[in-house]
Structure formats: structure tokens, C-alpha cells
Amino acid sequence: MAKVAFSLLLFTSLLLCIHSSDSSSNPSQNPDPNPNLNSAYDELKSKGFPIGLLPTNVLNYSLNRTSGDFSVNLDDVCRITLPPDNYLAAYSRRVTGKLVEGKISELDGIQVRAFFKWWSITGIRMSGENLVFEVGMVTAKYPSNNFDDSLECEGRHSSS
């Protein structure tokens, strides 16, 4: 049961990182074409998170730098197999939450499959070199370097 909870937290952290994107709409698969705007990946890094919490299909995003509220829009729903335990994570077309230094809270739009059930990831926080994923009252801890690279959605072909 603890392993399932850990997996759920891992998926949550990926989704939360997606939610913790930039303050303006802009393509996220490639570096921001406007050097005056940060990318969603830059926003994650600036708050201490690895970029791999975001999949590669981010369409646009917004971040209120005062409150930390964010919204990430994907070009479609997305499923990813998360390392290291190969849990299936599902991202909704829209992921929302609150991003502050070292913590993503109020996360909505990311689920992880464990014990034959889908569980919502509600938060992600940094703890040293680890990410702690929150699924309700249950937490799971994974090395943050497992999320150094963004993953592509499964079962899709590139649209470009």
C-alpha cells in the first residue's frame, strides 16, 4: 500500500509541475521564442523543481506570481508511465494549482493508477533531493533526478 501511495505521489508531482508554469500563454515544448517571458520549465526550475514534472505537450500556461495560482493547458489529455516504478499517470487537458518555492499545492488535473484505482495527486513538495507526492493524507518520496527530463505522452504521434 505504501508503494502505491508513493506512485500516486509521483504522478501528482509531475502534474503539479505542469501546473506550476509561467505567467503568460506561450508554447512550452520548445524554448520560449520571446526572451522576455519564462517558459513553464523555467518557472518549475525557479521554484526548485525538475522540468520532468511537465509532459512535452504543454500548449500554454499562466502563473500569478503574487498568489502562486497557476493553470497549464495541454494540447490533449496525456498518459505517461512514471519512473522508477512504472506507474501510469494521467493528465487532464487542464492542470491547476498553487506554486510557491519548493511546494505545489491545491493540485487538480493529475491522477496516478495504483491498486486498480485512479488516485488524484493533490500536492508535491521538495524535501532535500527528493520529491514528496501527496495523495490525500498519504505521501510517497522519490529522488527528484528521476524527473530531470520531460516525458512524451503515450500512444500519440508527434503533430509537428
C-alpha positions as CSV (number, residue, x, y, z in Angstrom):
1,M,0.0,0.0,0.0
2,A,2.9,2.4,0.8
3,K,4.3,1.7,-2.7
4,V,1.1,2.5,-4.4
5,A,0.8,5.7,-2.4
6,F,4.4,6.6,-3.4
7,S,3.5,6.0,-7.1
8,L,0.4,8.2,-6.8
9,L,2.5,10.9,-5.3
10,L,5.0,10.6,-8.2
11,F,2.3,11.2,-10.7
12,T,0.9,14.1,-8.7
13,S,4.3,15.7,-8.7
14,L,4.5,15.5,-12.4
15,L,1.1,17.1,-12.8
16,L,1.9,19.7,-10.3
17,C,5.0,20.8,-12.1
18,I,2.9,21.2,-15.2
19,H,0.6,23.4,-13.2
20,S,3.4,25.5,-11.9
21,S,4.1,27.1,-15.2
22,D,4.6,30.6,-16.5
23,S,2.6,33.8,-16.1
24,S,1.7,34.1,-19.8
25,S,0.5,31.8,-22.6
26,N,3.2,30.5,-24.7
27,P,4.3,27.2,-26.4
28,S,6.1,25.0,-23.9
29,Q,7.5,22.2,-26.0
30,N,10.3,24.5,-27.3
31,P,12.2,27.2,-25.6
32,D,10.2,30.4,-25.3
33,P,10.5,32.3,-28.5
34,N,10.2,35.6,-26.5
35,P,13.3,36.0,-24.3
36,N,11.3,38.3,-22.0
37,L,9.0,35.5,-20.9
38,N,9.9,32.4,-18.9
39,S,8.9,29.0,-20.1
40,A,6.8,26.7,-17.9
41,Y,10.0,24.7,-17.4
42,D,11.9,27.8,-16.3
43,E,9.1,28.5,-13.8
44,L,9.5,25.0,-12.3
45,K,13.3,25.3,-12.0
46,S,12.9,28.8,-10.4
47,K,10.8,27.2,-7.7
48,G,13.3,24.3,-7.1
49,F,11.5,21.6,-9.2
50,P,12.8,19.5,-12.1
51,I,11.3,20.1,-15.5
52,G,10.2,16.5,-15.9
53,L,7.1,17.2,-13.9
54,L,5.7,18.6,-17.1
55,P,5.0,16.4,-20.1
56,T,6.1,17.6,-23.6
57,N,2.6,18.6,-24.8
58,V,2.0,21.8,-22.8
59,L,0.1,24.2,-25.1
60,N,0.1,27.3,-22.8
61,Y,0.1,28.2,-19.1
62,S,-0.4,31.1,-16.7
63,L,1.1,31.9,-13.3
64,N,0.0,34.6,-10.9
65,R,3.4,35.5,-9.4
66,T,1.8,37.1,-6.3
67,S,-0.6,34.3,-5.3
68,G,1.2,31.4,-7.0
69,D,-2.0,30.2,-8.7
70,F,-1.3,28.5,-12.0
71,S,-3.1,26.9,-14.9
72,V,-1.5,24.7,-17.5
73,N,-3.3,23.7,-20.7
74,L,-2.2,20.6,-22.6
75,D,-3.0,20.0,-26.3
76,D,-4.9,16.9,-25.2
77,V,-5.2,14.5,-22.3
78,C,-1.9,12.7,-21.6
79,R,-0.8,9.4,-20.1
80,I,2.7,8.8,-19.0
81,T,4.5,5.9,-17.4
82,L,6.4,7.3,-14.5
83,P,9.8,6.2,-13.3
84,P,11.1,4.4,-11.3
85,D,8.1,2.1,-10.5
86,N,6.3,2.4,-13.9
87,Y,3.0,3.8,-12.5
88,L,0.6,5.1,-15.1
89,A,-0.2,8.8,-14.7
90,A,-3.0,10.7,-16.4
91,Y,-3.0,14.5,-17.0
92,S,-6.2,16.3,-17.8
93,R,-6.3,18.9,-20.6
94,R,-6.1,21.5,-17.8
95,V,-4.0,21.2,-14.7
96,T,-4.3,23.8,-11.9
97,G,-2.8,24.5,-8.5
98,K,-0.7,26.8,-6.5
99,L,3.1,27.0,-7.0
100,V,5.5,28.5,-4.4
101,E,9.1,27.9,-3.6
102,G,9.5,24.1,-3.1
103,K,5.8,23.3,-3.0
104,I,2.9,22.7,-5.3
105,S,-0.5,22.6,-3.6
106,E,-4.2,22.5,-4.4
107,L,-3.3,20.4,-7.4
108,D,-6.1,19.3,-9.7
109,G,-5.8,17.5,-13.0
110,I,-3.3,14.8,-12.4
111,Q,-4.0,11.2,-11.4
112,V,-2.0,8.1,-10.9
113,R,-3.1,4.5,-11.2
114,A,-2.4,2.2,-8.3
115,F,-4.1,-0.9,-6.8
116,F,-6.5,-0.9,-9.8
117,K,-7.8,2.6,-9.0
118,W,-7.1,6.1,-10.1
119,W,-5.9,8.5,-7.3
120,S,-5.6,12.3,-7.5
121,I,-2.3,13.8,-6.8
122,T,-3.1,16.8,-4.5
123,G,0.4,18.2,-3.9
124,I,4.1,17.9,-4.5
125,R,6.9,19.3,-2.4
126,M,10.7,19.2,-2.3
127,S,12.5,17.5,0.6
128,G,16.2,17.8,0.1
129,E,17.0,15.9,-3.2
130,N,13.6,14.2,-3.1
131,L,10.1,15.0,-4.3
132,V,7.3,14.1,-1.9
133,F,4.0,13.4,-3.7
134,E,0.8,13.9,-1.8
135,V,-2.3,11.8,-2.4
136,G,-4.7,13.0,0.3
137,M,-3.1,12.1,3.6
138,V,-0.7,9.6,2.0
139,T,2.8,10.6,0.8
140,A,5.5,9.0,-1.3
141,K,9.1,10.1,-1.8
142,Y,11.2,9.8,-5.0
143,P,14.6,11.1,-6.0
144,S,14.0,14.4,-7.9
145,N,16.6,13.3,-10.5
146,N,14.0,10.7,-11.8
147,F,12.2,13.8,-13.3
148,D,15.1,15.5,-14.9
149,D,13.6,15.1,-18.4
150,S,10.1,15.7,-19.7
151,L,8.2,12.7,-21.0
152,E,6.1,12.4,-24.1
153,C,2.5,11.3,-23.9
154,E,2.0,7.6,-24.7
155,G,0.0,6.4,-27.7
156,R,0.4,9.6,-29.6
157,H,2.4,10.6,-32.6
158,S,4.0,14.0,-33.0
159,S,1.8,16.6,-34.6
160,S,4.7,18.7,-36.0
